[in-house]
């Protein structure tokens, strides 16, 4: 069952299987700690990872002991995994009851694998693996086409299951091309990591959705009409609505009559507020507690004057007790959600760090395979593994930064940096890439200070994001970084390229999260988070960013940052 190309890399496959077990167990543990708020899809995803963790453990035991009967056990567990995949398909795709039986053939892979095992025929056994791959592709297609919220996590999950399915189908090729096995198995493990990452991301996106919904609830759709109002002239109540007498259960003729329904401090505040508007035509609004029948209620008071010589003050009272109670309840729920979101964001951050380690190891093994083989086909395959792993690593870093920004876990660490040297070091990182594409890379300084106080790591991330895009989307011409002094406390940066450009309509959404707008850039992979993160980082450095672009004429990203010098010598803000 385990595919090996040459004894010299037998240990590589064993290590990769161990890495997959660690990723699977870590993901299953993490998802089991989350609250799903009734989300059926997340619950089914958790069950999928439970079965995957059992499979991974048995797989390791099989590697260590070599007991043949464990292959039967693995096939049975794979059947339970298939059941969880079918349930996921049904949760994403509406299928009429009378057509459910069409899904039955998907389960044929379990008996096919067992028949192949008992008769000792690898062709039959691997045919079962291929059928399992078809089930994964069908699931990926169902997720991708579903009407469920279109998020980054959902799209990565759909793509990962589809690619994983193709990897399982291509296991059949190892019977004819043994050297192909290492590539397929490595790709399968990379996709396992990708599915793990997207599962955690979907859970995190669900928490963000619940948090945003709680924030939305703070804004009521309708305002109640005022409960009662009074009109005052020369400290005498000249008119009181009928509801006023009903509420107080007695006639209200003078301001002093209200004294019995206010606390001492509230009544004094009420008088002071009315006094403050005598010489103005502005309306004032304040909240106050009114006692009636031994019960206290919050009221919002709107008071304003009108008239020329004999000023008349009109006061409108609106009962907001229910609103206050609801606001307090929502605030408590919001605080709890923020607390849970912060805890889960921290957990997500830790898990993301854990996921980066196996990706780095996979890249290291791929580079090792590339260095010890002279087969051009294997070299091409390892290049693709390295490329896929690099993309996955960039994805983890982007989403990790995004989660930190959303959970407000980022802190600004201010340092005094030498701007010319700082810019020179960043430009040097892109020289080799620019030379390969025959792009001219330039920098220009205008009246810049030698030293500047900012967070160097965040400024570096901003510039690398913008320069990376500029070089990536420019096929000829030049890329230029301009830095100049904007004010005594501000620097202005311009990253200019002569690339494909962005149309005017898409410029409006370029900084939104999970958005990739340039249709000419469709062959370039990305998360759609880079520019959103860049904008957040610029604002953290107390700056602003904007973009200017025309199709086929290039793009300019222009941003400013403020000198964050602390007079008391503090290192961070």
PEKAPE-V361786 format. One record per residue. N is the residue number from 1. RES is the residue in one letter. SS is DSSP state (a for helix, b for strand, c for the rest). PSI is psi as a letter, one per 40 degrees, with the letter a starting at -180 (NA if undefined). D_FIRST is the distance of its C-alpha to the first C-alpha in Angstrom with 1 decimal. Layout:
BEGIN
n->(N:N)
res->(RES:RES)
ss->(SS:SS)
psi->(PSI:PSI)
d_first->(D_FIRST:D_FIRST)
END
This chain:
BEGIN
n->(1:2:3:4:5:6:7:8:9:10:11:12:13:14:15:16:17:18:19:20:21:22:23:24:25:26:27:28:29:30:31:32:33:34:35:36:37:38:39:40:41:42:43:44:45:46:47:48:49:50:51:52:53:54:55:56:57:58:59:60:61:62:63:64:65:66:67:68:69:70:71:72:73:74:75:76:77:78:79:80:81:82:83:84:85:86:87:88:89:90:91:92:93:94:95:96:97:98:99:100:101:102:103:104:105:106:107:108:109:110:111:112:113:114:115:116:117:118:119:120:121:122:123:124:125:126:127:128:129:130:131:132:133:134:135:136:137:138:139:140:141:142:143:144:145:146:147:148:149:150:151:152:153:154:155:156:157:158:159:160:161:162:163:164:165:166:167:168:169:170:171:172:173:174:175:176:177:178:179:180:181:182:183:184:185:186:187:188:189:190:191:192:193:194:195:196:197:198:199:200:201:202:203:204:205:206:207:208:209:210:211:212:213:214:215:216:217:218:219:220:221:222:223:224:225:226:227:228:229:230:231:232:233:234:235:236:237:238:239:240:241:242:243:244:245:246:247:248:249:250:251:252:253:254:255:256:257:258:259:260:261:262:263:264:265:266:267:268:269:270:271:272:273:274:275:276:277:278:279:280:281:282:283:284:285:286:287:288:289:290:291:292:293:294:295:296:297:298:299:300:301:302:303:304:305:306:307:308:309:310:311:312:313:314:315:316:317:318:319:320:321:322:323:324:325:326:327:328:329:330:331:332:333:334:335:336:337:338:339:340:341:342:343:344:345:346:347:348:349:350:351:352:353:354:355:356:357:358:359:360:361:362:363:364:365:366:367:368:369:370:371:372:373:374:375:376:377:378:379:380:381:382:383:384:385:386:387:388:389:390:391:392:393:394:395:396:397:398:399:400:401:402:403:404:405:406:407:408:409:410:411:412:413:414:415:416:417:418:419:420:421:422:423:424:425:426:427:428:429:430:431:432:433:434:435:436:437:438:439:440:441:442:443:444:445:446:447:448:449:450:451:452:453:454:455:456:457:458:459:460:461:462:463:464:465:466:467:468:469:470:471:472:473:474:475:476:477:478:479:480:481:482:483:484:485:486:487:488:489:490:491:492:493:494:495:496:497:498:499:500:501:502:503:504:505:506:507:508:509:510:511:512:513:514:515:516:517:518:519:520:521:522:523:524:525:526:527:528:529:530:531:532:533:534:535:536:537:538:539:540:541:542:543:544:545:546:547:548:549:550:551:552:553:554:555:556:557:558:559:560:561:562:563:564:565:566:567:568:569:570:571:572:573)
res->(X:X:X:X:X:X:X:X:X:X:X:X:X:X:X:X:X:X:X:X:X:X:X:X:X:X:X:X:X:X:X:X:X:X:X:X:X:X:X:X:X:X:X:X:X:X:X:X:X:X:X:X:X:X:X:X:X:X:X:X:X:X:X:X:X:X:X:X:X:X:X:X:X:X:X:X:X:X:X:X:X:X:X:X:X:X:X:X:X:X:X:X:X:X:X:X:X:X:X:X:X:X:X:X:X:X:X:X:X:X:X:X:X:X:X:X:X:X:X:X:X:X:X:X:X:X:X:X:X:X:X:X:X:X:X:X:X:X:X:X:X:X:X:X:X:X:X:X:X:X:X:X:X:X:X:X:X:X:X:X:X:X:X:X:X:X:X:X:X:X:X:X:X:X:X:X:X:X:X:X:X:X:X:X:X:X:X:X:X:X:X:X:X:X:X:X:X:X:X:X:X:X:X:X:X:X:X:X:X:X:X:X:X:X:X:X:X:X:X:X:X:X:X:X:X:X:X:X:X:X:X:X:X:X:X:X:X:X:X:X:X:X:X:X:X:X:X:X:X:X:X:X:X:X:X:X:X:X:X:X:X:X:X:X:X:X:X:X:X:X:X:X:X:X:X:X:X:X:X:X:X:X:X:X:X:X:X:X:X:X:X:X:X:X:X:X:X:X:X:X:X:X:X:X:X:X:X:X:X:X:X:X:X:X:X:X:X:X:X:X:X:X:X:X:X:X:X:X:X:X:X:X:X:X:X:X:X:X:X:X:X:X:X:X:X:X:X:X:X:X:X:X:X:X:X:X:X:X:X:X:X:X:X:X:X:X:X:X:X:X:X:X:X:X:X:X:X:X:X:X:X:X:X:X:X:X:X:X:X:X:X:X:X:X:X:X:X:X:X:X:X:X:X:X:X:X:X:X:X:X:X:X:X:X:X:X:X:X:X:X:X:X:X:X:X:X:X:X:X:X:X:X:X:X:X:X:X:X:X:X:X:X:X:X:X:X:X:X:X:X:X:X:X:X:X:X:X:X:X:X:X:X:X:X:X:X:X:X:X:X:X:X:X:X:X:X:X:X:X:X:X:X:X:X:X:X:X:X:X:X:X:X:X:X:X:X:X:X:X:X:X:X:X:X:X:X:X:X:X:X:X:X:X:X:X:X:X:X:X:X:X:X:X:X:X:X:X:X:X:X:X:X:X:X:X:X:X:X:X:X:X:X:X:X:X:X:X:X:X:X:X:X:X:X:X:X:X:X:X:X:X:X:X:X:X:X:X:X:X:X:X:X:X)
ss->(c:c:c:c:c:c:a:a:a:a:a:a:a:a:a:a:a:a:a:a:a:a:a:a:a:a:a:a:a:a:a:a:c:c:c:c:c:c:c:a:a:a:a:a:a:a:a:a:a:a:a:a:a:a:a:a:a:a:a:a:a:a:a:a:a:c:c:c:a:a:a:a:a:a:a:a:a:a:a:a:a:a:a:a:a:a:a:a:a:a:a:a:c:c:c:c:a:a:a:a:a:a:a:a:a:a:a:a:a:a:a:a:a:a:a:a:a:a:a:c:c:a:a:a:a:a:a:a:a:a:a:a:a:a:a:a:a:a:a:a:a:a:a:a:a:c:c:c:c:c:c:a:a:a:a:a:a:a:a:a:a:a:a:a:a:a:a:a:a:a:a:a:a:a:a:c:c:a:a:a:a:a:a:a:a:a:a:a:a:a:a:a:a:a:a:a:a:a:a:a:a:a:a:a:a:a:a:a:a:a:a:a:a:a:a:a:c:c:c:c:c:c:c:c:c:c:c:b:b:b:b:b:b:c:c:b:b:b:b:b:c:a:a:a:a:a:a:a:c:c:c:c:c:b:a:a:a:a:a:a:a:c:c:a:a:a:a:a:a:a:a:a:a:a:a:a:c:c:c:c:c:c:c:b:b:b:b:b:b:b:b:b:c:c:b:b:b:b:b:b:b:b:b:b:b:b:c:c:c:c:c:b:b:b:b:b:b:b:b:c:a:a:a:a:a:a:a:a:a:a:a:a:a:a:a:a:a:a:a:a:a:a:a:a:a:a:a:a:a:a:a:a:a:a:a:a:a:a:a:a:a:a:a:a:a:a:a:a:a:a:a:a:c:c:c:a:a:a:a:a:a:a:a:a:a:a:a:a:a:a:a:a:a:a:a:a:a:a:a:a:a:a:a:a:a:a:c:c:c:c:c:c:b:c:b:b:b:b:a:a:a:a:a:a:a:a:a:a:a:c:a:a:a:a:a:a:c:c:c:b:b:b:b:b:b:b:c:c:c:c:b:b:b:b:c:a:a:a:a:a:a:a:a:a:a:a:a:a:a:a:a:a:c:c:c:c:c:b:b:b:b:b:b:b:b:b:b:c:c:b:b:b:b:b:b:b:b:c:c:c:c:c:c:c:c:a:a:a:a:c:c:c:c:c:c:c:c:c:a:a:a:c:c:c:c:c:c:c:c:a:a:a:a:a:a:a:a:a:a:a:c:c:c:c:b:b:b:b:b:b:c:c:c:b:b:b:b:b:b:b:b:b:c:c:c:c:c:c:c:c:c:b:c)
psi->(d:h:h:h:g:i:d:e:e:d:d:d:d:d:d:d:d:d:d:d:d:d:d:d:d:d:d:d:d:d:d:e:e:i:h:e:f:e:h:d:d:d:d:d:d:d:d:d:d:d:d:d:d:d:d:d:d:d:d:d:d:d:d:d:d:e:h:d:e:d:d:d:d:d:d:d:d:d:d:d:d:d:d:d:d:d:d:d:d:d:d:d:h:h:h:i:d:e:e:d:e:d:e:d:d:d:e:e:d:d:d:d:d:d:d:d:d:d:e:f:h:d:d:d:d:d:d:d:d:d:d:d:d:d:d:d:d:d:d:d:d:d:d:d:e:i:e:i:h:g:i:d:d:d:d:d:d:d:d:d:d:d:d:d:d:d:d:d:d:e:d:d:e:d:d:d:g:d:e:e:d:d:d:d:d:d:d:d:d:d:d:d:d:d:d:d:d:d:d:d:d:d:d:d:d:d:d:d:d:d:d:d:d:d:d:d:e:e:h:i:d:i:h:i:i:i:d:i:i:i:h:h:h:f:e:h:h:e:h:h:i:d:d:d:d:d:d:e:f:i:i:h:d:i:d:d:d:e:d:e:e:i:i:d:d:d:d:d:d:d:d:d:d:d:d:e:e:d:f:i:e:i:h:i:h:i:i:i:h:h:h:h:f:e:i:h:i:h:i:h:h:h:h:i:i:i:i:c:d:g:h:h:h:h:h:h:h:h:h:f:d:d:d:d:d:d:d:d:d:d:d:d:d:d:d:d:d:d:d:d:d:d:d:d:d:d:d:d:d:d:d:d:d:d:d:d:d:d:d:d:d:d:d:d:d:d:d:d:d:d:d:e:i:e:h:d:d:d:d:d:d:d:d:d:d:d:d:d:d:d:d:d:d:d:d:d:d:d:d:d:d:d:d:d:d:d:e:f:e:h:i:h:h:h:i:h:i:h:d:d:d:d:d:d:d:d:d:d:d:e:d:d:d:d:d:d:e:f:h:h:h:i:i:h:h:h:f:i:i:d:i:i:h:a:h:d:d:d:d:d:d:d:d:d:d:d:d:d:d:d:d:d:e:h:e:i:b:i:h:h:h:h:h:i:h:d:a:d:e:i:i:h:h:h:h:h:i:f:a:d:i:h:i:d:d:e:d:d:e:d:e:i:i:f:h:h:d:h:d:e:f:d:e:h:i:i:e:e:e:d:d:d:d:d:d:d:d:d:d:d:e:f:a:i:i:i:i:h:i:i:h:e:e:i:i:h:h:h:i:i:i:i:h:f:h:h:d:e:f:i:d:i:NA)
d_first->(0.0:3.8:6.3:9.6:13.0:15.3:15.8:18.4:16.1:13.3:15.4:15.6:12.0:12.4:15.7:14.7:12.4:15.5:17.7:16.0:16.5:20.1:20.7:19.5:21.6:24.5:24.6:24.5:27.2:29.3:29.3:30.2:33.3:34.6:37.2:36.3:39.9:38.8:36.4:34.0:31.5:31.1:30.8:27.9:26.2:26.6:25.0:22.0:21.6:22.1:19.1:17.0:18.3:17.3:13.7:13.8:15.4:13.1:10.1:12.4:13.5:10.1:10.0:13.6:13.8:10.7:12.0:10.1:12.2:11.0:8.1:11.3:12.9:10.5:11.0:14.7:15.0:13.6:16.5:18.9:17.9:18.6:22.0:22.9:22.2:24.4:27.1:26.9:27.5:30.4:31.9:32.0:32.8:35.6:34.7:37.4:36.9:37.3:34.5:31.9:30.5:29.3:26.4:25.3:23.1:20.9:19.7:18.6:15.0:14.5:16.0:14.4:10.8:12.4:14.2:11.3:9.8:13.3:14.4:11.4:11.5:8.8:11.7:12.3:9.0:8.8:12.5:12.1:10.3:13.4:15.7:14.7:15.5:18.8:19.7:19.3:21.5:24.0:24.2:24.9:27.6:29.1:29.4:30.9:33.5:34.5:38.0:36.8:38.3:37.3:36.1:34.0:31.4:31.1:30.7:28.1:26.1:26.4:25.5:22.4:21.0:21.8:20.2:17.0:17.0:17.5:14.7:12.2:14.1:14.0:10.2:11.5:13.6:11.1:11.7:15.3:15.4:12.9:15.1:14.5:11.0:12.7:15.2:13.1:11.1:14.6:16.2:14.1:15.1:18.6:18.8:17.8:20.8:22.9:22.4:23.2:26.3:27.5:27.2:29.4:31.6:32.2:33.2:35.6:37.0:37.7:39.7:41.6:42.4:43.8:45.8:47.3:48.2:50.0:51.9:52.9:54.4:57.0:58.9:60.8:61.4:64.9:67.8:70.2:73.9:76.2:77.4:81.0:83.1:86.5:89.0:91.1:94.4:96.4:94.3:95.2:92.7:94.3:91.6:88.8:86.5:86.8:83.4:84.6:87.2:84.8:82.2:84.7:86.8:90.0:91.8:90.8:93.8:93.5:90.7:91.7:90.8:87.2:87.6:87.1:83.6:82.3:81.7:84.1:81.7:80.4:83.9:84.9:81.9:82.8:86.4:85.2:82.9:85.8:88.1:85.7:85.8:89.6:90.0:87.0:85.8:82.1:80.2:78.6:75.8:75.0:73.7:75.8:75.7:78.4:79.3:80.4:80.9:79.3:76.1:74.9:73.4:72.3:74.1:73.8:77.3:78.2:81.7:83.7:87.4:89.3:93.0:95.4:98.0:97.3:93.6:91.7:88.4:85.9:83.2:80.2:78.3:74.8:73.0:69.6:68.8:65.9:64.7:64.9:63.1:60.4:60.2:59.9:57.2:55.3:55.8:54.4:51.4:51.0:51.2:48.6:46.3:47.0:46.3:42.9:42.1:43.0:40.9:37.8:38.5:38.5:35.2:33.9:35.1:33.4:30.0:30.5:31.2:28.0:26.0:27.7:26.3:22.6:23.7:25.7:23.0:20.7:23.7:24.3:20.9:21.3:24.8:23.6:21.1:24.1:26.4:24.4:23.6:26.2:24.1:26.0:23.2:21.0:24.2:24.8:21.3:21.9:25.3:24.1:21.8:24.9:27.0:24.9:24.7:28.4:29.2:27.2:29.1:32.4:31.6:31.1:34.3:36.3:35.4:35.9:39.4:40.1:39.3:41.6:44.3:44.1:44.2:47.0:45.2:46.3:49.2:51.3:51.9:55.0:55.5:58.1:56.5:57.9:57.4:57.8:55.4:52.9:52.9:52.7:49.5:47.9:49.0:47.6:44.1:44.3:46.2:43.2:41.7:45.2:45.8:42.7:43.9:47.5:48.7:51.8:51.3:54.6:56.0:59.5:61.4:64.6:66.7:63.8:64.4:63.0:61.5:60.1:58.8:55.5:51.9:50.4:46.7:47.4:49.7:47.1:44.4:47.0:47.8:44.3:43.3:46.3:46.2:42.5:43.3:46.3:44.5:41.5:43.7:46.3:45.8:49.2:52.3:52.3:51.2:53.9:54.1:57.6:58.8:62.3:64.5:65.0:67.3:68.1:65.1:62.7:60.6:59.6:56.5:55.8:52.5:53.5:51.4:52.2:49.0:48.3:50.1:49.8:52.0:54.6:53.2:49.9:51.8:52.6:49.0:47.6:47.5:46.0:42.5:39.4:41.7:41.1:44.1:44.4:43.3:43.5:40.9:38.2:35.8:36.0:33.4:34.9:35.1:38.7:39.6:40.9:44.5:44.7:43.8:46.3:49.1:48.5:48.5:51.7:53.4:52.4:54.3:57.2:57.0:56.6:54.5:55.1:54.0:55.9:54.3:55.0:52.6:52.3:54.7:52.6:52.3:54.0:52.8:55.8:55.6:57.9:57.4:60.0:61.0:59.9:62.3:63.2:66.8:66.0:63.4:60.4:57.0:55.3:56.3)
END
